[in-house]
Amino acid sequence: MKYLALLPLLFALIVPAQADFYEGLAAYKRGDHATALKLWRSLAIQGNASAQYDLALVYLSGEELERDPVKASYWLRKSAEQKLPRAQAMLGTLYEQGEGVAQNYLVAAGLYHKASQEGDPLGQYRLGMLYKDGKGVVKDLSQAVLWLRHASERGLAPAQHNLGIMYYRGLGVPRRYKEALKWHSRAAEQGDVDSIITLGLMHFKGEGVDKDFKEAYSWWSTAVAAGDEQSLSAREAVAAMLSESDLAEAKRISEIKRKRIFPDPPQ
C-alpha cells in the first residue's frame, strides 16, 4: 500500500485511552506484538476507538498477523464511526487506493474532509492531493495549497514536499522559489529524498537561493547516501566543476548533512 511508509508516524500519534491500551503500546514498542494484539483486540471488541485503529494498522503492516486490508478496513470503519480523526483519514486512504474496499474517491474525500476539520495531518495532506488531482472533488489548486499548508505546518513531510512543488511550479499560488525552498528544506530534514534532490537542483540553478555548487553537491550526495542512484551522475557532474579545495569542503558538508538527516544506527 502506498501509505505504509507513514505507519511508524501514525503509531507515534496514538493517544491512549486506558491502562490496557498503554500496556499494548508498550508491548508493541518493545517488539512483543503478540501481547499488544491480545490487548488491543480485547479493547477493540469492547468498542475502544483507539484500539480499533491500532489493530487496523497492524493488519495493514502485516506484523505478527498476515496482512489483511479487509480486516483493517473493518476496524477502521468501527473507529471512524466513533469520529476518531486519524481513523477517518486512514480509512480514506483505503478508499483512495482500493485496499480492502472498492476504490471510491468520493468517499475518500468525504472521510479526509471530516478528519481535516479536526486537524488530522494525514487527512489534510490527502485532501489537498485530491484537490490537486481533481479526484472525488472538483479540481481546485487553491484548495490544494490550503490543505497542503495545514498538513505542512503540522510537520508532515510528504505534504511539505508537495507544497514545495506547488510553489516551485506556481500551481494555485504565484511561483515563489524562496517559499518552495523553505518547504523542501523542511521535508528534506525529515528524510524526504525527493525534496533532497530538489534542493540540489535549486542550489545548482540558483532558484530561491544564491547559486552554490558545493551545496548542490552536498544535497545530491545526501540523496545518493539515501539510495538514490540517479543523483550520482548529477553529483559527479557538479564535482567536476569544483576546485580540489571546494570539493573537499563539499564532501565535508555532505557528511554533516548525512549524519543529521540519516544518522547511523546506535551500536
C-alpha positions, 0 to 999 in steps of 0.5 A, spaced: 500 500 500 502 506 498 501 509 505 505 504 509 511 508 509 507 513 514 505 507 519 511 508 524 508 516 524 501 514 525 503 509 531 507 515 534 500 519 534 496 514 538 493 517 544 491 512 549 485 511 552 486 506 558 491 502 562 490 496 557 491 500 551 498 503 554 500 496 556 499 494 548 503 500 546 508 498 550 508 491 548 508 493 541 514 498 542 518 493 545 517 488 539 512 483 543 506 484 538 503 478 540 501 481 547 499 488 544 494 484 539 491 480 545 490 487 548 488 491 543 483 486 540 480 485 547 479 493 547 477 493 540 471 488 541 469 492 547 468 498 542 475 502 544 476 507 538 483 507 539 484 500 539 480 499 533 485 503 529 491 500 532 489 493 530 487 496 523 494 498 522 497 492 524 493 488 519 495 493 514 503 492 516 502 485 516 506 484 523 505 478 527 498 477 523 498 476 515 496 482 512 489 483 511 486 490 508 479 487 509 480 486 516 483 493 517 478 496 513 473 493 518 476 496 524 477 502 521 470 503 519 468 501 527 473 507 529 471 512 524 464 511 526 466 513 533 469 520 529 476 518 531 480 523 526 486 519 524 481 513 523 477 517 518 483 519 514 486 512 514 480 509 512 480 514 506 486 512 504 483 505 503 478 508 499 483 512 495 487 506 493 482 500 493 485 496 499 480 492 502 474 496 499 472 498 492 476 504 490 471 510 491 474 517 491 468 520 493 468 517 499 475 518 500 474 525 500 468 525 504 472 521 510 479 526 509 474 532 509 471 530 516 478 528 519 481 535 516 476 539 520 479 536 526 486 537 524 488 530 522 495 531 518 494 525 514 487 527 512 489 534 510 495 532 506 490 527 502 485 532 501 489 537 498 492 531 493 485 530 491 484 537 490 490 537 486 488 531 482 481 533 481 479 526 484 472 525 488 472 533 488 472 538 483 479 540 481 481 546 485 489 548 486 487 553 491 484 548 495 490 544 494 495 549 497 490 550 503 490 543 505 497 542 503 499 548 508 495 545 514 498 538 513 505 542 512 505 546 518 503 540 522 510 537 520 508 532 515 513 531 510 510 528 504 505 534 504 511 539 505 514 536 499 508 537 495 507 544 497 514 545 495 512 543 488 506 547 488 510 553 489 516 551 485 511 550 479 506 556 481 500 551 481 494 555 485 499 560 488 504 565 484 511 561 483 515 563 489 522 559 489 524 562 496 517 559 499 518 552 495 525 552 498 523 553 505 518 547 504 523 542 501 528 544 506 523 542 511 521 535 508 528 534 506 530 534 514 525 529 515 528 524 510 524 526 504 529 524 498 525 527 493 525 534 496 533 532 497 534 532 490 530 538 489 534 542 493 540 540 489 537 542 483 535 549 486 542 550 489 545 548 482 540 553 478 540 558 483 532 558 484 530 561 491 537 561 493 544 564 491 547 559 486 552 554 490 555 548 487 558 545 493 551 545 496 548 542 490 553 537 491 552 536 498 544 535 497 545 530 491 550 526 495 545 526 501 540 523 496 545 518 493 547 516 501 539 515 501 539 510 495 538 514 490 542 512 484 540 517 479 543 523 483 550 520 482 551 522 475 548 529 477 553 529 483 559 527 479 557 532 474 557 538 479 564 535 482 567 536 476 566 543 476 569 544 483 576 546 485 580 540 489 579 545 495 571 546 494 570 539 493 573 537 499 569 542 503 563 539 499 564 532 501 565 535 508 558 538 508 555 532 505 557 528 511 554 533 516 548 533 512 548 525 512 549 524 519 543 529 521 538 527 516 540 519 516 544 518 522 547 511 523 544 506 527 546 506 535 551 500 536 
